[in-house]
Amino acid sequence: MAMIGKYLGAYALKQDDTLTDADKAEIVKTYNSLRQKHPYVDSITAEACIKSLCLTNEWEKAYELIEMIKIVSTPGTAIYSTLAGAAFRNGKADAAWKVLSKIIERKQIPQSILYKSHLQYCQLEDAKGFNRRMEEMFDFWAKNNVIPYDKVVNTYVDTASKYGWSTRLVKIPRITGNCQHCGHSLSRITFSEEEFQKLAKSIMDKVIIGSDIYCKTNPKELSRFKTFIESIKPYDVVVDGLNLTYIQKKTGPQLLWLINIIEHFSKLGKKILVFTRKHQKKLSVFKQVERKASVFLVDDLSADDPYMLYATMASGINTMYISSDFMREHYYSLRDQRLQQTFEKWQSSHQYFIKTSKTGIRIQEPFNFTLGVQKNNDCWHVPLVNEEFRDTKSYDFSNMWYCFKRNN
């Protein structure tokens, strides 16, 4: 069985357009012979069968093999990408979109073979049909917060250009969000009060009052903290003092960066709340923190993330926070895809990051504009990121975008 799997796997390494009809017939014949002898195959052999069958007209047999794999393991993105690609190539768009949605639901990254097949599918139509099918993919990226890697985007640029689209790589400033190619601006990040309250409730229920919270946090302290927040809110800025202290480490005088940040926002007339650990109160310079900010001291054994999130959410939709923590654990604890997207949107528009250098620190402003694929008037904007980029919440998010503009 293993040898047959490797034999079929060798076909899968070939490009679809290099396979002859005889090759495809051999794949199907070999597979049928294998299944007659072995009603069930191991997951490695099944994957080789899927990848080779998807190069033939018998590609739909892959569904049965995927169910077989599920008995012992979880099918990976390579399998689903191959299947979705086959569906596009064979004109079964509904099936392809369904499989692609499954990839996204599983937090997997679609592979390039899928996008190559989608572009082939687009080019089966005239210019009008091509445009519609191209925009279906752009719309899918936008709705599901998918940011394709630069190699994928470049293939769409090359293909779109052949069909009369005007495409250009542009630098879009994060302050103005204006594209010099089309003259339009990126979409501003907006929140309705209802959307914010739904997110805030989910944060409270799933992150703050989650089943593991009391393993990380002193319950009495948490109760005292809630009372404290109710007595001083609203405030403008919440500062993760522990995070700043950790970043600074032994660079310069103790609490220097925390004090500098408090001074900065105090001069702007902001009401400030600082979270830090109890042991820091022993430092003589800590009085400088207390003069210009409300302070809540957390037990040294408590988790501070829940406090940060609770305080920021409880204060209202306009409260910002300062931390270089990505809060990934809390993002994943939300589970619901739409809630996760809302959390990302809230985080990117409400979080100040601290960037360090040899000379000190710089405060990185939150984003004003949506950090994903988007349609602005009649143009599409796609951020350009490489495979090293894994996190849309990063303050190093690319300022290079491709602008796609239809000229027909």
SELO-370902 format. One record per residue (C-alpha): x, y, z; residue number from 1; residue in three letters. Coordinates in nm, 2 decimals. Layout:
BEGIN
NODE      xx      yy      zz    n  res
NODE       X       Y       Z  NUM  ALA
...
This chain:
BEGIN
NODE      xx      yy      zz    n  res
NODE    0.00    0.00    0.00    1  MET
NODE    0.28    0.24    0.09    2  ALA
NODE    0.45    0.19   -0.24    3  MET
NODE    0.13    0.26   -0.43    4  ILE
NODE    0.08    0.57   -0.23    5  GLY
NODE    0.43    0.70   -0.32    6  LYS
NODE    0.36    0.61   -0.68    7  TYR
NODE    0.04    0.82   -0.69    8  LEU
NODE    0.22    1.09   -0.49    9  GLY
NODE    0.47    1.12   -0.77   10  ALA
NODE    0.19    1.23   -1.01   11  TYR
NODE    0.08    1.48   -0.76   12  ALA
NODE    0.42    1.66   -0.78   13  LEU
NODE    0.36    1.73   -1.14   14  LYS
NODE    0.18    2.04   -1.27   15  GLN
NODE   -0.18    1.98   -1.39   16  ASP
NODE   -0.10    2.10   -1.74   17  ASP
NODE    0.19    1.86   -1.78   18  THR
NODE   -0.02    1.55   -1.72   19  LEU
NODE   -0.13    1.36   -2.03   20  THR
NODE   -0.47    1.18   -2.06   21  ASP
NODE   -0.27    0.86   -2.02   22  ALA
NODE   -0.13    0.98   -1.69   23  ASP
NODE   -0.47    1.07   -1.56   24  LYS
NODE   -0.61    0.73   -1.67   25  ALA
NODE   -0.33    0.56   -1.49   26  GLU
NODE   -0.40    0.75   -1.17   27  ILE
NODE   -0.77    0.65   -1.17   28  VAL
NODE   -0.68    0.29   -1.26   29  LYS
NODE   -0.42    0.26   -0.99   30  THR
NODE   -0.65    0.41   -0.73   31  TYR
NODE   -0.95    0.19   -0.82   32  ASN
NODE   -0.72   -0.12   -0.80   33  SER
NODE   -0.59   -0.01   -0.46   34  LEU
NODE   -0.94    0.04   -0.32   35  ARG
NODE   -1.06   -0.30   -0.44   36  GLN
NODE   -0.78   -0.46   -0.24   37  LYS
NODE   -0.79   -0.22    0.06   38  HIS
NODE   -1.14   -0.07    0.15   39  PRO
NODE   -0.96    0.14    0.40   40  TYR
NODE   -0.62    0.31    0.36   41  VAL
NODE   -0.39    0.49    0.60   42  ASP
NODE   -0.40    0.87    0.62   43  SER
NODE   -0.06    0.92    0.44   44  ILE
NODE   -0.18    0.70    0.15   45  THR
NODE   -0.52    0.87    0.15   46  ALA
NODE   -0.35    1.21    0.11   47  GLU
NODE   -0.14    1.09   -0.18   48  ALA
NODE   -0.46    0.95   -0.34   49  CYS
NODE   -0.65    1.28   -0.29   50  ILE
NODE   -0.37    1.49   -0.44   51  LYS
NODE   -0.34    1.27   -0.75   52  SER
NODE   -0.72    1.22   -0.80   53  LEU
NODE   -0.77    1.59   -0.79   54  CYS
NODE   -0.57    1.61   -1.11   55  LEU
NODE   -0.83    1.40   -1.29   56  THR
NODE   -1.20    1.40   -1.36   57  ASN
NODE   -1.25    1.16   -1.07   58  GLU
NODE   -1.15    1.44   -0.82   59  TRP
NODE   -1.48    1.41   -0.62   60  GLU
NODE   -1.37    1.07   -0.49   61  LYS
NODE   -1.15    1.28   -0.26   62  ALA
NODE   -1.45    1.35   -0.03   63  TYR
NODE   -1.47    0.99    0.07   64  GLU
NODE   -1.10    0.98    0.15   65  LEU
NODE   -1.12    1.29    0.36   66  ILE
NODE   -1.39    1.13    0.57   67  GLU
NODE   -1.15    0.83    0.61   68  MET
NODE   -0.87    1.05    0.73   69  ILE
NODE   -1.10    1.22    0.98   70  LYS
NODE   -1.13    0.88    1.17   71  ILE
NODE   -0.77    0.90    1.28   72  VAL
NODE   -0.65    1.26    1.23   73  SER
NODE   -0.74    1.60    1.10   74  THR
NODE   -0.71    1.68    0.73   75  PRO
NODE   -0.46    1.96    0.67   76  GLY
NODE   -0.47    2.27    0.45   77  THR
NODE   -0.28    2.09    0.17   78  ALA
NODE   -0.57    1.84    0.13   79  ILE
NODE   -0.85    2.10    0.14   80  TYR
NODE   -0.66    2.34   -0.08   81  SER
NODE   -0.61    2.07   -0.34   82  THR
NODE   -0.98    1.98   -0.33   83  LEU
NODE   -1.09    2.34   -0.36   84  ALA
NODE   -0.85    2.39   -0.65   85  GLY
NODE   -0.99    2.08   -0.83   86  ALA
NODE   -1.35    2.21   -0.78   87  ALA
NODE   -1.26    2.55   -0.93   88  PHE
NODE   -1.08    2.39   -1.23   89  ARG
NODE   -1.38    2.17   -1.29   90  ASN
NODE   -1.63    2.45   -1.28   91  GLY
NODE   -1.78    2.35   -0.94   92  LYS
NODE   -1.75    2.69   -0.78   93  ALA
NODE   -2.01    2.63   -0.50   94  ASP
NODE   -1.81    2.32   -0.39   95  ALA
NODE   -1.49    2.52   -0.40   96  ALA
NODE   -1.62    2.81   -0.19   97  TRP
NODE   -1.76    2.56    0.06   98  LYS
NODE   -1.42    2.39    0.10   99  VAL
NODE   -1.24    2.72    0.11  100  LEU
NODE   -1.47    2.83    0.39  101  SER
NODE   -1.38    2.52    0.58  102  LYS
NODE   -1.01    2.61    0.55  103  ILE
NODE   -1.08    2.95    0.71  104  ILE
NODE   -1.30    2.80    0.98  105  GLU
NODE   -1.01    2.58    1.08  106  ARG
NODE   -0.77    2.87    1.10  107  LYS
NODE   -0.56    2.72    0.82  108  GLN
NODE   -0.39    2.91    0.54  109  ILE
NODE   -0.50    2.84    0.19  110  PRO
NODE   -0.22    2.72   -0.03  111  GLN
NODE   -0.12    2.87   -0.36  112  SER
NODE   -0.25    2.57   -0.57  113  ILE
NODE   -0.60    2.69   -0.47  114  LEU
NODE   -0.55    3.04   -0.59  115  TYR
NODE   -0.39    2.92   -0.91  116  LYS
NODE   -0.69    2.71   -0.99  117  SER
NODE   -0.92    3.00   -0.90  118  HIS
NODE   -0.75    3.22   -1.16  119  LEU
NODE   -0.79    2.95   -1.42  120  GLN
NODE   -1.16    2.95   -1.33  121  TYR
NODE   -1.18    3.32   -1.37  122  CYS
NODE   -1.02    3.31   -1.72  123  GLN
NODE   -1.29    3.07   -1.84  124  LEU
NODE   -1.52    3.37   -1.88  125  GLU
NODE   -1.52    3.68   -2.09  126  ASP
NODE   -1.40    4.01   -1.94  127  ALA
NODE   -1.73    4.08   -1.75  128  LYS
NODE   -1.74    3.73   -1.61  129  GLY
NODE   -1.37    3.75   -1.52  130  PHE
NODE   -1.43    4.07   -1.33  131  ASN
NODE   -1.71    3.91   -1.13  132  ARG
NODE   -1.52    3.60   -1.04  133  ARG
NODE   -1.21    3.80   -0.94  134  MET
NODE   -1.42    4.02   -0.71  135  GLU
NODE   -1.58    3.72   -0.55  136  GLU
NODE   -1.24    3.62   -0.42  137  MET
NODE   -1.16    3.97   -0.31  138  PHE
NODE   -1.49    3.99   -0.13  139  ASP
NODE   -1.42    3.65    0.04  140  PHE
NODE   -1.09    3.78    0.16  141  TRP
NODE   -1.25    4.09    0.30  142  ALA
NODE   -1.54    3.92    0.47  143  LYS
NODE   -1.32    3.65    0.63  144  ASN
NODE   -1.03    3.88    0.72  145  ASN
NODE   -0.80    3.67    0.50  146  VAL
NODE   -0.47    3.85    0.40  147  ILE
NODE   -0.30    3.65    0.12  148  PRO
NODE    0.07    3.65    0.10  149  TYR
NODE    0.26    3.87   -0.16  150  ASP
NODE    0.33    3.58   -0.39  151  LYS
NODE   -0.04    3.51   -0.42  152  VAL
NODE   -0.13    3.87   -0.47  153  VAL
NODE    0.13    3.91   -0.74  154  ASN
NODE   -0.03    3.63   -0.94  155  THR
NODE   -0.37    3.82   -0.92  156  TYR
NODE   -0.19    4.14   -1.02  157  VAL
NODE   -0.04    3.98   -1.33  158  ASP
NODE   -0.37    3.81   -1.43  159  THR
NODE   -0.59    4.12   -1.37  160  ALA
NODE   -0.35    4.34   -1.58  161  SER
NODE   -0.42    4.11   -1.87  162  LYS
NODE   -0.79    4.18   -1.85  163  TYR
NODE   -0.76    4.56   -1.84  164  GLY
NODE   -0.73    4.62   -1.47  165  TRP
NODE   -0.50    4.90   -1.36  166  SER
NODE   -0.29    4.78   -1.07  167  THR
NODE   -0.02    4.95   -0.87  168  ARG
NODE    0.19    4.89   -0.56  169  LEU
NODE    0.15    5.20   -0.35  170  VAL
NODE    0.25    5.32    0.00  171  LYS
NODE   -0.05    5.43    0.20  172  ILE
NODE    0.02    5.64    0.50  173  PRO
NODE   -0.14    5.50    0.82  174  ARG
NODE   -0.24    5.86    0.92  175  ILE
NODE   -0.43    5.97    0.61  176  THR
NODE   -0.51    5.62    0.46  177  GLY
NODE   -0.51    5.79    0.11  178  ASN
NODE   -0.42    5.59   -0.20  179  CYS
NODE   -0.24    5.80   -0.46  180  GLN
NODE   -0.33    5.56   -0.74  181  HIS
NODE   -0.71    5.58   -0.72  182  CYS
NODE   -0.75    5.89   -0.50  183  GLY
NODE   -0.97    5.70   -0.25  184  HIS
NODE   -0.90    5.64    0.12  185  SER
NODE   -0.90    5.31    0.31  186  LEU
NODE   -1.21    5.25    0.52  187  SER
NODE   -1.20    5.40    0.87  188  ARG
NODE   -1.25    5.16    1.16  189  ILE
NODE   -1.59    5.22    1.31  190  THR
NODE   -1.79    5.06    1.59  191  PHE
NODE   -2.15    5.08    1.67  192  SER
NODE   -2.24    5.09    2.04  193  GLU
NODE   -2.43    4.76    2.00  194  GLU
NODE   -2.12    4.60    1.84  195  GLU
NODE   -1.90    4.72    2.12  196  PHE
NODE   -2.13    4.61    2.39  197  GLN
NODE   -2.16    4.26    2.24  198  LYS
NODE   -1.78    4.23    2.24  199  LEU
NODE   -1.75    4.37    2.59  200  ALA
NODE   -2.00    4.12    2.72  201  LYS
NODE   -1.82    3.83    2.55  202  SER
NODE   -1.49    3.95    2.70  203  ILE
NODE   -1.64    3.96    3.04  204  MET
NODE   -1.81    3.62    3.01  205  ASP
NODE   -1.54    3.42    2.83  206  LYS
NODE   -1.22    3.59    2.93  207  VAL
NODE   -1.28    3.76    3.27  208  ILE
NODE   -1.53    3.51    3.42  209  ILE
NODE   -1.39    3.21    3.23  210  GLY
NODE   -1.35    2.88    3.40  211  SER
NODE   -0.97    2.92    3.45  212  ASP
NODE   -0.98    3.28    3.58  213  ILE
NODE   -0.96    3.19    3.94  214  TYR
NODE   -0.65    2.97    3.88  215  CYS
NODE   -0.47    3.28    3.76  216  LYS
NODE   -0.63    3.56    3.97  217  THR
NODE   -0.71    3.62    4.33  218  ASN
NODE   -1.10    3.62    4.35  219  PRO
NODE   -1.11    3.87    4.64  220  LYS
NODE   -0.87    4.10    4.45  221  GLU
NODE   -1.08    4.07    4.14  222  LEU
NODE   -1.39    4.18    4.34  223  SER
NODE   -1.20    4.47    4.49  224  ARG
NODE   -1.08    4.57    4.15  225  PHE
NODE   -1.43    4.58    4.00  226  LYS
NODE   -1.54    4.81    4.28  227  THR
NODE   -1.24    5.03    4.22  228  PHE
NODE   -1.32    5.05    3.84  229  ILE
NODE   -1.68    5.15    3.90  230  GLU
NODE   -1.57    5.43    4.14  231  SER
NODE   -1.32    5.60    3.89  232  ILE
NODE   -1.45    5.53    3.54  233  LYS
NODE   -1.46    5.67    3.28  234  PRO
NODE   -1.09    5.73    3.20  235  TYR
NODE   -0.92    5.78    2.87  236  ASP
NODE   -0.61    5.56    2.88  237  VAL
NODE   -0.53    5.23    3.05  238  VAL
NODE   -0.15    5.16    3.09  239  VAL
NODE    0.00    4.81    3.13  240  ASP
NODE    0.27    4.91    3.37  241  GLY
NODE    0.41    4.56    3.42  242  LEU
NODE    0.45    4.52    3.04  243  ASN
NODE    0.64    4.85    3.02  244  LEU
NODE    0.86    4.75    3.31  245  THR
NODE    0.94    4.42    3.14  246  TYR
NODE    1.02    4.58    2.81  247  ILE
NODE    1.25    4.84    2.98  248  GLN
NODE    1.42    4.57    3.20  249  LYS
NODE    1.75    4.73    3.31  250  LYS
NODE    1.76    5.00    3.05  251  THR
NODE    1.79    5.34    3.24  252  GLY
NODE    1.64    5.43    3.58  253  PRO
NODE    1.36    5.21    3.71  254  GLN
NODE    1.01    5.30    3.58  255  LEU
NODE    1.15    5.56    3.35  256  LEU
NODE    0.95    5.46    3.05  257  TRP
NODE    0.63    5.42    3.25  258  LEU
NODE    0.68    5.77    3.40  259  ILE
NODE    0.75    5.92    3.05  260  ASN
NODE    0.44    5.77    2.90  261  ILE
NODE    0.22    5.90    3.19  262  ILE
NODE    0.38    6.24    3.14  263  GLU
NODE    0.30    6.23    2.77  264  HIS
NODE   -0.07    6.15    2.81  265  PHE
NODE   -0.11    6.38    3.11  266  SER
NODE    0.01    6.67    2.90  267  LYS
NODE   -0.27    6.58    2.65  268  LEU
NODE   -0.52    6.62    2.93  269  GLY
NODE   -0.60    6.24    2.95  270  LYS
NODE   -0.73    6.07    3.26  271  LYS
NODE   -0.50    5.77    3.31  272  ILE
NODE   -0.53    5.44    3.48  273  LEU
NODE   -0.22    5.23    3.55  274  VAL
NODE   -0.19    4.86    3.63  275  PHE
NODE    0.12    4.73    3.78  276  THR
NODE    0.25    4.48    4.05  277  ARG
NODE    0.24    4.55    4.43  278  LYS
NODE    0.62    4.52    4.47  279  HIS
NODE    0.67    4.83    4.26  280  GLN
NODE    0.51    5.05    4.52  281  LYS
NODE    0.83    5.01    4.72  282  LYS
NODE    1.03    5.21    4.47  283  LEU
NODE    1.09    5.57    4.56  284  SER
NODE    1.00    5.69    4.21  285  VAL
NODE    0.66    5.53    4.22  286  PHE
NODE    0.52    5.84    4.37  287  LYS
NODE    0.57    6.01    4.03  288  GLN
NODE    0.33    5.76    3.89  289  VAL
NODE    0.07    5.81    4.15  290  GLU
NODE    0.07    6.19    4.11  291  ARG
NODE   -0.07    6.19    3.76  292  LYS
NODE   -0.25    5.86    3.73  293  ALA
NODE   -0.49    5.63    3.92  294  SER
NODE   -0.31    5.31    4.01  295  VAL
NODE   -0.44    4.96    4.08  296  PHE
NODE   -0.18    4.73    4.23  297  LEU
NODE   -0.21    4.36    4.13  298  VAL
NODE   -0.09    4.07    4.34  299  ASP
NODE    0.25    3.94    4.22  300  ASP
NODE    0.09    3.60    4.15  301  LEU
NODE   -0.22    3.73    3.96  302  SER
NODE   -0.26    3.74    3.58  303  ALA
NODE   -0.28    4.10    3.47  304  ASP
NODE   -0.43    4.06    3.12  305  ASP
NODE   -0.79    4.01    3.25  306  PRO
NODE   -0.76    4.33    3.45  307  TYR
NODE   -0.64    4.53    3.15  308  MET
NODE   -0.92    4.40    2.93  309  LEU
NODE   -1.19    4.45    3.19  310  TYR
NODE   -1.08    4.80    3.28  311  ALA
NODE   -1.06    4.91    2.91  312  THR
NODE   -1.39    4.76    2.82  313  MET
NODE   -1.58    4.87    3.13  314  ALA
NODE   -1.47    5.24    3.08  315  SER
NODE   -1.65    5.25    2.74  316  GLY
NODE   -1.60    5.25    2.36  317  ILE
NODE   -1.36    5.55    2.36  318  ASN
NODE   -1.10    5.42    2.61  319  THR
NODE   -0.76    5.33    2.48  320  MET
NODE   -0.49    5.11    2.63  321  TYR
NODE   -0.11    5.09    2.62  322  ILE
NODE    0.06    4.75    2.60  323  SER
NODE    0.28    4.55    2.37  324  SER
NODE    0.10    4.23    2.45  325  ASP
NODE   -0.10    4.09    2.16  326  PHE
NODE   -0.35    3.92    2.39  327  MET
NODE   -0.36    3.62    2.16  328  ARG
NODE   -0.48    3.39    2.44  329  GLU
NODE   -0.79    3.60    2.49  330  HIS
NODE   -0.85    3.63    2.11  331  TYR
NODE   -0.86    3.25    2.08  332  TYR
NODE   -1.08    3.21    2.39  333  SER
NODE   -1.36    3.40    2.21  334  LEU
NODE   -1.39    3.11    1.96  335  ARG
NODE   -1.66    3.26    1.75  336  ASP
NODE   -1.50    3.38    1.42  337  GLN
NODE   -1.71    3.71    1.40  338  ARG
NODE   -1.63    3.80    1.76  339  LEU
NODE   -1.26    3.73    1.70  340  GLN
NODE   -1.28    3.97    1.40  341  GLN
NODE   -1.45    4.23    1.61  342  THR
NODE   -1.18    4.19    1.88  343  PHE
NODE   -0.91    4.24    1.62  344  GLU
NODE   -1.08    4.55    1.49  345  LYS
NODE   -1.12    4.69    1.84  346  TRP
NODE   -0.76    4.60    1.93  347  GLN
NODE   -0.60    4.76    1.63  348  SER
NODE   -0.80    5.08    1.68  349  SER
NODE   -0.76    5.11    2.06  350  HIS
NODE   -0.41    4.98    2.14  351  GLN
NODE   -0.10    5.19    2.16  352  TYR
NODE    0.22    4.99    2.11  353  PHE
NODE    0.55    5.08    2.25  354  ILE
NODE    0.84    5.05    2.01  355  LYS
NODE    1.19    5.04    2.15  356  THR
NODE    1.52    5.16    2.01  357  SER
NODE    1.87    5.22    2.13  358  LYS
NODE    1.78    5.58    2.22  359  THR
NODE    1.45    5.50    2.41  360  GLY
NODE    1.09    5.44    2.31  361  ILE
NODE    0.83    5.56    2.07  362  ARG
NODE    0.46    5.54    2.11  363  ILE
NODE    0.30    5.37    1.81  364  GLN
NODE   -0.05    5.52    1.75  365  GLU
NODE   -0.35    5.28    1.69  366  PRO
NODE   -0.47    5.23    1.34  367  PHE
NODE   -0.74    5.46    1.21  368  ASN
NODE   -0.81    5.24    0.90  369  PHE
NODE   -0.91    4.88    0.84  370  THR
NODE   -0.61    4.64    0.82  371  LEU
NODE   -0.74    4.41    0.56  372  GLY
NODE   -0.86    4.36    0.20  373  VAL
NODE   -1.13    4.62    0.13  374  GLN
NODE   -1.33    4.78   -0.15  375  LYS
NODE   -1.32    5.16   -0.15  376  ASN
NODE   -1.56    5.30   -0.41  377  ASN
NODE   -1.48    5.11   -0.73  378  ASP
NODE   -1.13    5.00   -0.62  379  CYS
NODE   -0.99    4.71   -0.42  380  TRP
NODE   -0.70    4.75   -0.18  381  HIS
NODE   -0.50    4.45   -0.07  382  VAL
NODE   -0.22    4.48    0.18  383  PRO
NODE    0.12    4.34    0.08  384  LEU
NODE    0.26    4.10    0.34  385  VAL
NODE    0.51    3.82    0.31  386  ASN
NODE    0.51    3.47    0.46  387  GLU
NODE    0.70    3.58    0.76  388  GLU
NODE    0.40    3.79    0.86  389  PHE
NODE    0.16    3.60    1.08  390  ARG
NODE   -0.03    3.85    1.28  391  ASP
NODE   -0.27    4.13    1.15  392  THR
NODE   -0.25    4.29    1.50  393  LYS
NODE    0.12    4.36    1.47  394  SER
NODE    0.22    4.73    1.49  395  TYR
NODE    0.46    4.65    1.20  396  ASP
NODE    0.16    4.60    0.97  397  PHE
NODE    0.26    4.68    0.61  398  SER
NODE    0.21    5.02    0.47  399  ASN
NODE    0.25    4.88    0.12  400  MET
NODE   -0.08    4.80   -0.06  401  TRP
NODE   -0.18    4.69   -0.41  402  TYR
NODE   -0.46    4.90   -0.56  403  CYS
NODE   -0.68    4.71   -0.81  404  PHE
NODE   -0.88    4.94   -1.03  405  LYS
NODE   -1.12    4.81   -1.30  406  ARG
NODE   -1.10    5.02   -1.62  407  ASN
NODE   -1.41    4.86   -1.78  408  ASN
